[in-house]
Amino acid sequence: MKNSLLKAAVTFLSLLMLGTTSSGQSPKFRVLALYSTTVESDHVDFAVSAIKFYTKMAAEKNFVFDLSTDWEKLNDENLKNYQVVVWINEFPHNEAERRSFEKFMTNGGAWLGFHVSGYNDKYTQWPWFVDFLGAVFYNNNWPPLPAKLIVDDGTHPATRHIPKSYISPINEWYGWKPNPRDNKDIKVLVSLDPVNYPLGKKNIITQGDIPVVWTNTKYRMLYMNMGHGDKIFDSEIQNKMFEDAILWLGAK
């Protein structure tokens, strides 16, 4: 475990030196991406892949993709520099960071959260975030498996370039209770196809409507349940959604 985290940390440092924009033009928007190297190893592996993917994309599409493991950068003054915040594999734990994020979103900021960034349960004690996400973690499959996904809304800017269904790479899939679809402000974009059930071998999801990508229409935000392991960016179809998502969030 320690060797894996150390290797990942070295990779992070190398990527940080690449820079994010290659043209002399002013960047279209600025992203602050926050992550951790001390979380579950599969979530660190995802962060390595996500940073590589979005660092390359930022240079090609001319936006700034700033990276940090310092979650204290979720403060009022620093967030003035950014239009989009990304939580790659973690979430804020103290009140100051939470309050600044709330203010950022309420004032028109944008957010992209992956996988565990949306995790919340009875111990989280952050009512605002529960309403913001529109769901509470309920269960998961294990081990991580690929799954067939259904695109519920192909008209949204994040999903308009992907087919009605596709096979998503290996991931740990979360179930939610309450279901985000039951929240009037939530628009579900992608969900698990029931043909996947039973999904898992040790922890098995046997039934249910399980959204995996959605937006809260009161905010400029997207949650994506993908984010476990190093295979998430192996699908060109899914990668198109990841690209379109951040471009939509950063659009003026």
C-alpha positions in Angstrom: 0.0 0.0 0.0 2.7 2.5 1.0 4.8 1.8 -2.1 1.7 2.2 -4.3 0.9 5.6 -2.7 4.5 6.7 -3.0 4.7 5.8 -6.6 1.4 7.6 -7.3 2.7 10.7 -5.4 5.8 10.8 -7.6 3.6 10.6 -10.7 1.6 13.5 -9.4 4.7 15.6 -9.0 5.9 14.9 -12.5 2.5 15.8 -13.9 2.4 19.1 -12.0 5.5 20.2 -13.9 3.9 19.8 -17.3 1.8 23.0 -17.1 -1.7 23.3 -18.5 -1.8 25.7 -21.4 0.5 25.9 -24.3 -0.8 28.9 -26.3 -0.2 32.6 -25.6 -4.0 33.2 -25.5 -5.8 34.0 -22.3 -7.3 30.7 -20.9 -11.0 30.2 -21.5 -11.6 29.3 -17.8 -9.7 28.2 -14.8 -10.2 24.9 -12.9 -9.0 24.1 -9.4 -8.8 20.3 -9.1 -8.3 18.9 -5.6 -7.2 15.4 -4.7 -5.6 13.3 -2.0 -2.7 10.8 -2.0 -3.7 9.3 1.4 -7.0 7.8 0.5 -7.9 4.3 -0.8 -5.2 3.1 -3.3 -7.8 2.5 -6.1 -8.9 6.1 -5.7 -5.3 7.3 -5.9 -4.9 5.3 -9.1 -8.0 7.0 -10.5 -6.6 10.4 -9.6 -3.4 9.6 -11.5 -5.4 8.8 -14.6 -7.7 11.8 -14.2 -4.8 14.3 -13.8 -3.1 12.9 -16.8 -6.3 13.1 -18.9 -7.4 16.6 -17.9 -3.8 18.1 -17.9 -3.5 17.0 -21.5 -7.0 18.3 -22.4 -6.3 21.6 -20.7 -3.3 22.2 -22.9 -5.3 21.3 -26.0 -8.5 23.2 -25.2 -6.8 26.2 -23.6 -8.0 26.2 -20.0 -6.1 26.2 -16.7 -6.1 23.0 -14.7 -4.5 23.8 -11.4 -3.9 20.9 -9.0 -3.5 20.7 -5.3 -3.7 18.3 -2.4 -4.2 21.2 -0.1 -8.0 21.4 0.6 -7.5 24.6 2.5 -7.5 26.2 -0.9 -11.2 25.9 -0.7 -11.3 29.4 0.8 -13.2 32.5 -0.3 -10.2 34.5 -1.5 -8.6 31.7 -3.5 -11.8 30.6 -5.1 -12.2 34.0 -6.7 -9.5 32.9 -9.2 -11.5 29.9 -10.5 -14.7 29.2 -12.4 -14.7 25.4 -11.8 -13.8 23.2 -8.8 -13.2 19.5 -9.3 -13.1 17.0 -6.5 -11.1 14.0 -7.9 -11.0 11.5 -5.1 -11.9 13.2 -1.8 -14.1 15.9 -0.2 -13.7 18.7 2.4 -14.0 17.7 6.0 -13.9 20.9 8.0 -16.5 23.7 8.3 -14.4 26.5 6.8 -13.8 24.6 3.6 -17.4 23.6 3.4 -18.7 27.1 3.9 -16.4 28.5 1.2 -17.5 25.9 -1.2 -21.2 26.6 -0.5 -20.6 30.3 -1.1 -18.7 29.5 -4.3 -21.6 27.4 -5.7 -24.3 29.7 -4.6 -22.6 32.6 -6.3 -22.5 30.8 -9.7 -19.4 28.6 -9.5 -19.3 25.2 -11.1 -18.4 21.8 -9.7 -17.5 18.4 -11.1 -17.3 15.5 -8.5 -16.2 11.9 -9.2 -17.1 8.8 -7.3 -16.1 9.0 -3.6 -16.4 12.8 -3.7 -20.1 12.4 -3.5 -20.0 9.9 -0.6 -22.1 10.9 2.4 -23.8 9.1 5.2 -25.2 9.7 8.7 -21.8 10.7 9.9 -21.1 13.3 7.3 -23.2 16.0 9.0 -23.4 18.3 6.1 -27.1 18.9 5.3 -26.3 21.4 2.6 -24.3 18.9 0.6 -26.9 16.2 0.9 -29.4 18.7 -0.7 -26.8 19.8 -3.2 -26.1 16.2 -4.3 -29.7 15.1 -3.9 -28.7 11.6 -2.7 -27.2 9.6 0.2 -24.9 6.6 -0.2 -26.8 3.3 0.3 -24.8 0.4 -1.1 -22.2 -0.7 -3.6 -21.2 -3.7 -5.7 -17.9 -5.5 -5.1 -15.6 -6.3 -6.7 -15.5 -3.5 -9.3 -16.9 -4.5 -12.6 -17.7 -3.0 -16.0 -21.4 -2.2 -16.5 -23.8 -1.3 -19.3 -25.1 2.3 -18.9 -28.2 4.0 -20.3 -28.1 7.6 -21.3 -31.3 9.0 -19.9 -30.9 12.5 -21.4 -28.8 12.8 -24.6 -29.6 16.5 -25.0 -27.5 17.7 -22.1 -24.1 19.2 -23.2 -22.3 16.6 -21.2 -24.0 13.6 -22.9 -25.0 14.8 -26.4 -22.0 13.2 -28.1 -22.4 9.7 -26.6 -24.7 6.9 -27.7 -27.9 5.8 -26.0 -26.1 3.1 -24.2 -22.5 1.9 -23.8 -20.2 -0.3 -21.7 -18.5 1.6 -19.0 -15.1 0.3 -17.8 -14.4 -1.4 -14.4 -15.8 0.6 -11.6 -17.3 0.3 -8.1 -20.9 1.4 -8.5 -22.8 3.1 -5.8 -26.5 2.8 -5.0 -28.4 5.7 -3.3 -31.2 6.1 -0.8 -33.0 8.5 -1.3 -32.7 8.1 -5.0 -31.5 11.4 -6.6 -34.3 11.0 -9.2 -36.8 11.6 -6.5 -35.5 15.1 -6.0 -37.4 17.6 -8.2 -34.2 19.6 -8.7 -32.1 16.6 -10.0 -31.8 15.8 -13.7 -30.5 12.3 -14.2 -28.3 12.0 -17.3 -26.9 8.4 -17.1 -28.0 5.3 -15.1 -27.2 1.6 -14.7 -29.0 -0.7 -17.2 -31.0 -3.3 -15.2 -29.5 -6.0 -17.5 -26.4 -5.7 -15.2 -28.2 -7.3 -12.3 -27.1 -9.1 -10.3 -24.0 -6.9 -10.2 -21.1 -8.1 -8.0 -19.8 -11.2 -6.4 -19.2 -10.3 -2.7 -21.4 -7.2 -2.4 -24.2 -7.7 -4.9 -26.7 -5.1 -6.3 -29.7 -7.1 -7.3 -32.2 -4.5 -8.4 -33.2 -0.9 -8.5 -33.0 2.4 -10.4 -29.4 3.6 -9.9 -28.4 6.9 -11.5 -24.6 7.3 -12.1 -24.4 10.8 -13.6 -26.6 13.7 -12.8 -26.9 17.4 -12.2 -28.7 19.5 -9.7 -30.5 22.1 -11.8 -30.3 24.8 -9.0 -26.5 24.8 -9.6 -23.9 24.4 -12.3 -22.7 21.0 -11.3 -22.2 17.4 -12.3 -21.7 14.3 -10.3 -20.2 11.2 -11.9 -20.0 7.9 -10.1 -17.0 6.7 -12.1 -13.7 7.0 -10.2 -12.5 3.7 -8.8 -9.2 2.2 -10.2 -7.0 2.9 -13.2 -9.4 1.7 -16.0 -11.9 4.6 -16.0 -10.4 6.4 -18.9 -10.1 3.3 -21.1 -13.4 4.1 -22.9 -13.3 6.6 -25.8 -17.0 6.9 -25.6 -17.0 7.7 -21.9 -14.0 10.0 -22.3 -16.1 12.2 -24.6 -18.5 12.7 -21.8 -15.7 13.6 -19.4 -14.4 16.2 -21.9 -17.8 17.7 -22.7 -18.7 17.9 -19.0 -15.8 20.1 -18.0 -16.2 22.3 -21.1 -19.8 22.8 -20.2 -19.0 23.7 -16.6 -16.3 26.1 -17.7 -18.4 27.9 -20.4 -19.2 31.5 -19.7 
